[in-house]
């Protein structure tokens, strides 16, 4: 069985570390991004099963990234 992937996107390194440490012993593979632009790239490449994003990030916030993810044929049609 393939390990489920969770993408955590946050510009605060402390939160990224906190979320990752909370999930490191779980059945999930934790992916990280530092902003919305990086989250889009990781999402297109790795097709996570769940994305948790900060609302307010530099370069691109969570809401803008979500709109782009929903409009992207690759991320929208994730078969997982």
NORZI-V99429 format. One record per pair of residues at least 6 apart in sequence whose C-alpha atoms are under 6 Angstrom apart, sorted by sequence separation. I is the first residue (numbers start at 1). J is the second residue. D is the distance in Angstrom with one decimal. If there is no record, write none. Layout:
BEGIN
I	J	D
I	J	D
END
This chain:
BEGIN
33	39	5.1
55	61	5.6
69	75	5.9
70	76	5.6
55	62	4.4
54	62	5.5
53	62	5.5
35	57	5.7
5	28	5.6
7	30	6.0
9	32	5.8
11	34	4.7
37	60	5.9
4	28	5.1
5	29	4.7
6	30	5.0
7	31	4.5
8	32	4.9
9	33	4.5
10	34	5.2
11	35	5.6
36	60	4.6
3	28	5.9
5	30	5.9
6	31	5.9
7	32	5.6
9	34	5.6
10	35	5.9
36	61	5.4
9	35	6.0
36	62	5.9
36	65	5.2
44	75	5.9
6	48	5.5
5	48	4.7
6	49	5.9
5	49	5.3
6	50	4.8
7	51	4.7
8	52	5.0
9	53	4.6
10	54	5.1
6	51	5.7
8	53	6.0
11	57	5.8
END
